Amino acid sequence: MTCSSTGSMEAVVMNCFSEQDKVLIIDGGSFGHRFVQLCELHNIPYVALKLEHGKKLTAERLYEYDNQGFTGLLVNVDETSTGVLYDTVLLGEFCKQNNLFFVCDCVSSFLADPFNMSECGADVMITGSQKVLACPPGVSIILLSPNGLNHVNSSNVKSMYFDLKDALKNQQRGQTPFTPAVGILLAESSAVPRFWVEQTVGDTVDYGSYTDANGQYYNLNSAYCTTDSLGFVTVRKFARENDTLFTRYSITMDGRTGMIVEVWFSLPAADAAETPLPGADALRSFAAQAGLESLGDWAAPESSPYDCALYSANGGALITASTHPYTYTGYTAADGAERWYYSLALQIAPQT
């Protein structure tokens, strides 16, 4: 989901519950209370199990709510506003005994604290890009169990952006319903070194503007978008050094499917030299964003001019990664060294 984790919390409430439900909310701090606010907003009947500031949830307190007709339980697993980590195994056992749909907001706890979705029986797990994943904010992730998928697929949500059923349909063909946060998704993919993404896509330097010898004006803080005759869209940002214009980065997507087919980044040699190339698993993650992981026969080609590559004979698809020094005519970096580029590309043979 291209949104903060609160957006995913709202999407889960909208897609998994209705006015016919009755949910129990662990309300032990400001983040747990957010579920209370969302249920009020969407007219979901609820009872808030309120805890004193900084107090953990005990089994005795939890089982005061046993056999009271609840259909779901929502919890912020790591209530960082009070510093309390809840016992998901305890909560999962309670949900199992009472046949409750179990939602875990793990935004702060995912990969930081022990959490086993299968072991505790959670139906939904929510996390975000900006916590332990250590990426910029703007992407939230929703994991659904088989029971969670059933709830979403049987829902009838009156929302365009937060319709998870529509998101799942698009996911089957490697797409998102709306424009994804491409830079953050690249940072989450090990196929592109995170440092390169942070220094290019995530760069917040004010580059000003530039007018070339032909009078063409460039706002160097804006992205320029072009579409070719085949429907491929390229987003590009420029920079200037010694009165020479060059590309800081470019990202090319298939306008029909939304999949990324090529990324290209440029950094000064002092920052970028000796960048390790990705391994096979990282290249497969790039195939996954394009919906091609199911081809199943990705392997290194027997012979290739590329530094790093994977090939699928089934799909006639080739993924390549390379990094090299380069110099623009008439351009030398301030320190006298060349710039380096990092390129990652997906090529698919045309159908015959």
C-alpha positions as CSV (number, residue, x, y, z in Angstrom):
1,M,0.0,0.0,0.0
2,T,1.3,3.4,-0.9
3,C,0.4,5.2,2.3
4,S,1.4,5.4,5.9
5,S,0.6,2.4,8.2
6,T,-2.5,4.2,9.5
7,G,-3.8,3.9,5.9
8,S,-3.4,0.1,6.1
9,M,-5.0,0.0,9.5
10,E,-8.0,1.8,8.0
11,A,-8.0,-0.5,5.0
12,V,-8.0,-3.6,7.2
13,V,-10.9,-2.2,9.4
14,M,-12.9,-1.4,6.2
15,N,-12.2,-4.7,4.4
16,C,-12.4,-7.2,7.3
17,F,-15.2,-5.9,9.5
18,S,-18.8,-4.5,9.1
19,E,-21.6,-3.2,11.2
20,Q,-22.5,-6.9,11.9
21,D,-19.3,-7.4,13.8
22,K,-18.3,-6.8,17.4
23,V,-14.6,-6.3,18.0
24,L,-12.4,-6.1,21.1
25,I,-9.7,-3.5,20.9
26,I,-6.6,-3.5,23.1
27,D,-6.5,0.2,24.0
28,G,-3.3,0.7,25.9
29,G,-1.9,3.9,24.3
30,S,-2.2,6.3,21.4
31,F,-1.6,3.7,18.6
32,G,-4.0,1.1,20.0
33,H,-6.5,3.9,20.4
34,R,-6.2,4.6,16.7
35,F,-8.1,1.4,16.1
36,V,-10.9,2.8,18.4
37,Q,-11.0,5.9,16.3
38,L,-11.2,3.9,13.0
39,C,-14.0,1.7,14.3
40,E,-16.0,4.7,15.4
41,L,-15.5,6.3,12.0
42,H,-16.6,3.3,10.1
43,N,-19.5,2.3,12.5
44,I,-17.9,-1.0,13.6
45,P,-19.3,-2.0,17.0
46,Y,-16.4,-2.3,19.5
47,V,-15.4,-2.6,23.1
48,A,-12.1,-1.0,24.2
49,L,-10.1,-3.0,26.7
50,K,-8.4,0.0,28.3
51,L,-5.1,-0.4,30.2
52,E,-3.3,2.0,32.5
53,H,-0.3,3.8,31.1
54,G,2.7,1.4,30.8
55,K,0.8,-1.6,32.2
56,K,1.0,-5.0,30.4
57,L,-2.0,-7.1,29.5
58,T,-2.4,-10.1,31.8
59,A,-4.3,-13.3,31.1
60,E,-6.7,-12.5,34.0
61,R,-7.6,-9.1,32.5
62,L,-8.0,-10.5,29.0
63,Y,-10.3,-13.3,30.0
64,E,-12.7,-10.9,31.6
65,Y,-13.9,-10.6,28.0
66,D,-14.2,-14.3,27.3
67,N,-17.4,-15.6,25.7
68,Q,-18.9,-12.2,25.2
69,G,-19.9,-12.5,21.5
70,F,-16.9,-10.8,19.9
71,T,-16.0,-11.5,16.3
72,G,-12.6,-9.9,16.1
73,L,-9.7,-8.6,18.1
74,L,-7.4,-5.7,17.1
75,V,-4.1,-5.0,18.8
76,N,-1.0,-2.7,18.3
77,V,1.6,-5.4,19.2
78,D,4.3,-2.9,20.3
79,E,2.6,0.1,21.9
80,T,5.5,2.4,21.6
81,S,3.6,5.3,23.1
82,T,3.8,3.5,26.5
83,G,6.7,1.1,25.9
84,V,4.5,-2.1,26.3
85,L,5.0,-5.2,24.1
86,Y,1.9,-7.4,24.1
87,D,2.0,-11.2,24.2
88,T,0.7,-12.3,20.8
89,V,0.6,-16.0,21.8
90,L,-1.7,-15.2,24.7
91,L,-3.9,-13.1,22.5
92,G,-3.9,-15.7,19.8
93,E,-5.0,-18.4,22.2
94,F,-7.9,-16.2,23.3
95,C,-8.9,-15.5,19.7
96,K,-8.8,-19.3,18.9
97,Q,-11.0,-20.1,21.9
98,N,-13.5,-17.4,21.0
99,N,-13.2,-17.8,17.2
100,L,-12.1,-14.2,16.7
101,F,-10.6,-12.6,13.6
102,F,-7.2,-11.6,14.8
103,V,-5.5,-8.4,13.5
104,C,-2.0,-7.5,14.6
105,D,-0.5,-4.0,14.0
106,C,3.2,-4.9,13.9
107,V,4.5,-1.6,12.6
108,S,7.1,-1.1,15.3
109,S,7.6,-4.8,16.3
110,F,8.1,-6.4,12.9
111,L,11.7,-7.8,12.7
112,A,12.4,-6.1,16.0
113,D,10.5,-8.4,18.4
114,P,9.6,-12.1,18.2
115,F,6.5,-12.6,16.1
116,N,5.2,-15.7,14.4
117,M,2.0,-15.1,12.4
118,S,1.3,-18.9,12.1
119,E,2.1,-19.7,15.7
120,C,-0.1,-17.0,17.2
121,G,-2.9,-17.5,14.6
122,A,-3.0,-13.9,13.4
123,D,-5.2,-13.4,10.4
124,V,-3.7,-10.0,9.4
125,M,-0.3,-8.5,10.1
126,I,0.5,-4.8,9.3
127,T,3.9,-3.1,9.1
128,G,5.5,-0.1,7.5
129,S,8.6,0.7,5.5
130,Q,10.0,3.3,7.9
131,K,10.7,1.2,11.0
132,V,13.0,-1.8,11.1
133,L,12.9,-2.2,7.3
134,A,14.9,1.2,7.5
135,C,13.4,2.6,4.3
136,P,11.8,6.0,3.8
137,P,8.2,6.3,5.0
138,G,5.3,5.9,2.5
139,V,4.8,2.2,2.0
140,S,2.8,-0.1,4.3
141,I,2.6,-3.8,4.0
142,I,-0.5,-6.0,4.8
143,L,0.0,-9.8,5.2
144,L,-3.1,-11.9,5.0
145,S,-3.6,-15.5,6.2
146,P,-5.9,-17.8,4.2
147,N,-8.8,-16.7,6.5
148,G,-7.8,-13.1,6.0
149,L,-7.9,-13.6,2.2
150,N,-11.4,-15.0,2.6
151,H,-12.6,-12.0,4.6
152,V,-11.2,-9.6,2.0
153,N,-12.5,-11.4,-1.0
154,S,-16.0,-11.6,0.5
155,S,-16.1,-7.9,1.5
156,N,-18.0,-5.1,-0.3
157,V,-16.0,-2.0,0.4
158,K,-17.2,1.4,-0.6
159,S,-13.7,2.8,-1.3
160,M,-11.6,3.1,-4.4
161,Y,-8.1,3.5,-2.8
162,F,-8.6,1.1,0.1
163,D,-10.3,-1.7,-1.7
164,L,-8.0,-4.6,-0.9
165,K,-9.9,-7.0,-3.1
166,D,-9.0,-4.8,-6.1
167,A,-5.4,-4.6,-4.9
168,L,-5.2,-8.5,-4.8
169,K,-6.6,-8.7,-8.3
170,N,-4.0,-6.3,-9.6
171,Q,-1.2,-8.1,-7.7
172,Q,-1.9,-11.3,-9.7
173,R,-0.6,-9.6,-12.8
174,G,2.3,-7.8,-11.1
175,Q,0.5,-4.4,-10.8
176,T,-0.7,-2.0,-8.1
177,P,-4.1,-0.3,-8.6
178,F,-2.6,3.1,-8.4
179,T,0.9,4.7,-8.7
180,P,3.3,2.9,-6.3
181,A,6.0,4.6,-4.3
182,V,8.7,3.4,-6.8
183,G,11.7,4.8,-4.9
184,I,10.8,3.1,-1.7
185,L,10.0,-0.2,-3.3
186,L,13.4,-0.1,-5.0
187,A,15.0,0.6,-1.6
188,E,13.2,-2.5,-0.2
189,S,14.5,-4.6,-3.1
190,S,18.0,-6.0,-2.5
191,A,18.5,-5.9,-6.3
192,V,19.4,-2.2,-6.0
193,P,21.9,-1.1,-3.4
194,R,20.0,1.0,-0.9
195,F,22.7,3.6,-0.8
196,W,22.3,4.3,-4.5
197,V,18.5,4.8,-4.0
198,E,18.9,7.0,-1.0
199,Q,21.5,9.2,-2.7
200,T,19.5,9.6,-5.9
201,V,15.8,9.1,-5.6
202,G,15.8,10.0,-1.9
203,D,18.1,13.1,-2.4
204,T,16.7,16.3,-1.0
205,V,19.4,18.7,-2.2
206,D,18.1,21.8,-4.0
207,Y,19.7,21.6,-7.5
208,G,18.2,24.9,-8.8
209,S,17.6,25.2,-12.5
210,Y,19.6,25.1,-15.7
211,T,19.2,26.6,-19.2
212,D,21.3,24.9,-22.0
213,A,22.9,26.5,-25.0
214,N,19.6,26.1,-27.0
215,G,17.6,27.9,-24.4
216,Q,16.0,24.8,-23.0
217,Y,15.1,25.4,-19.4
218,Y,15.3,22.6,-16.8
219,N,14.0,22.6,-13.2
220,L,16.6,20.3,-11.6
221,N,14.3,19.6,-8.7
222,S,11.5,18.2,-10.9
223,A,11.2,14.8,-12.6
224,Y,10.7,14.7,-16.4
225,C,8.5,12.1,-17.8
226,T,8.5,10.7,-21.4
227,T,6.5,7.9,-23.1
228,D,7.8,6.0,-26.1
229,S,5.7,4.5,-28.9
230,L,5.5,1.2,-27.2
231,G,4.0,2.7,-24.0
232,F,7.1,2.6,-21.8
233,V,7.2,5.5,-19.4
234,T,10.6,6.9,-18.2
235,V,10.9,9.2,-15.3
236,R,14.2,11.1,-15.2
237,K,15.9,13.7,-12.9
238,F,18.8,15.8,-14.0
239,A,21.7,17.5,-12.2
240,R,24.4,19.9,-13.3
241,E,28.1,19.9,-12.7
242,N,30.6,22.5,-14.2
243,D,27.8,23.8,-16.4
244,T,27.1,20.3,-17.9
245,L,23.7,18.6,-17.6
246,F,23.6,14.9,-16.7
247,T,21.1,12.3,-15.6
248,R,21.0,11.7,-11.8
249,Y,18.6,8.7,-12.2
250,S,16.0,7.3,-14.5
251,I,13.3,4.7,-13.9
252,T,11.4,3.1,-16.8
253,M,8.1,1.3,-16.4
254,D,5.7,-0.5,-18.7
255,G,2.8,1.9,-18.9
256,R,0.4,-1.1,-19.5
257,T,1.3,-3.1,-16.4
258,G,3.2,-0.8,-14.1
259,M,6.2,-3.1,-13.8
260,I,9.6,-1.6,-13.6
261,V,11.8,-2.7,-16.5
262,E,14.9,-0.6,-16.0
263,V,16.6,1.7,-13.4
264,W,19.7,3.7,-13.9
265,F,21.6,5.7,-11.2
266,S,24.6,8.0,-11.3
267,L,26.9,8.9,-8.4
268,P,30.4,10.4,-8.0
269,A,33.1,7.7,-8.0
270,A,34.1,8.6,-4.4
271,D,30.7,7.5,-3.3
272,A,29.9,4.7,-5.7
273,A,33.1,2.7,-6.5
274,E,33.4,-0.9,-5.5
275,T,29.6,-1.3,-5.2
276,P,28.9,-5.1,-5.0
277,L,26.6,-6.5,-7.6
278,P,23.4,-8.3,-6.4
279,G,23.1,-12.1,-6.0
280,A,20.7,-14.4,-7.7
281,D,18.1,-14.0,-4.9
282,A,18.2,-10.2,-5.3
283,L,17.6,-10.5,-9.0
284,R,14.7,-12.8,-8.4
285,S,13.2,-10.1,-6.2
286,F,13.3,-7.8,-9.2
287,A,11.5,-10.5,-11.3
288,A,8.9,-10.7,-8.5
289,Q,7.9,-7.0,-8.8
290,A,7.3,-7.6,-12.5
291,G,5.1,-10.6,-11.7
292,L,7.6,-13.0,-13.3
293,E,8.7,-15.1,-10.3
294,S,6.3,-17.9,-11.3
295,L,8.4,-18.7,-14.4
296,G,10.4,-20.8,-12.0
297,D,13.5,-21.5,-14.2
298,W,15.6,-18.4,-13.4
299,A,19.4,-19.3,-13.7
300,A,22.6,-17.7,-14.7
301,P,23.0,-17.8,-18.5
302,E,25.8,-20.0,-19.9
303,S,27.4,-17.0,-21.5
304,S,26.7,-13.4,-21.1
305,P,28.5,-10.0,-21.7
306,Y,26.8,-8.7,-18.5
307,D,28.5,-8.6,-15.1
308,C,25.5,-10.2,-13.4
309,A,22.5,-11.8,-15.0
310,L,19.6,-14.3,-14.7
311,Y,17.8,-15.8,-17.6
312,S,14.4,-17.6,-17.8
313,A,14.0,-19.8,-20.9
314,N,10.3,-20.3,-20.2
315,G,9.6,-16.6,-20.5
316,G,12.5,-15.5,-22.7
317,A,13.3,-13.0,-20.0
318,L,16.7,-11.7,-19.0
319,I,17.6,-9.6,-15.9
320,T,21.0,-7.8,-15.9
321,A,22.8,-5.7,-13.4
322,S,26.0,-3.8,-13.9
323,T,28.0,-0.9,-12.5
324,H,30.9,0.9,-14.2
325,P,32.7,4.3,-14.3
326,Y,31.9,6.7,-17.0
327,T,32.6,10.2,-18.2
328,Y,30.5,12.7,-20.1
329,T,32.2,14.6,-22.9
330,G,33.6,17.8,-21.4
331,Y,32.6,16.8,-17.9
332,T,34.9,15.8,-15.1
333,A,33.7,15.6,-11.5
334,A,35.1,18.2,-9.1
335,D,37.5,15.7,-7.5
336,G,38.9,14.7,-10.9
337,A,37.4,11.2,-10.7
338,E,34.8,9.7,-13.0
339,R,31.2,9.1,-12.1
340,W,29.8,5.6,-11.8
341,Y,26.5,4.3,-12.9
342,Y,24.4,1.4,-11.6
343,S,22.0,-0.2,-14.1
344,L,19.4,-2.9,-13.5
345,A,17.3,-4.0,-16.5
346,L,14.6,-6.5,-17.5
347,Q,14.4,-7.6,-21.1
348,I,11.6,-9.8,-22.4
349,A,11.8,-11.4,-25.9
350,P,8.8,-10.5,-28.1
351,Q,6.2,-13.2,-28.6
352,T,6.4,-14.9,-32.0
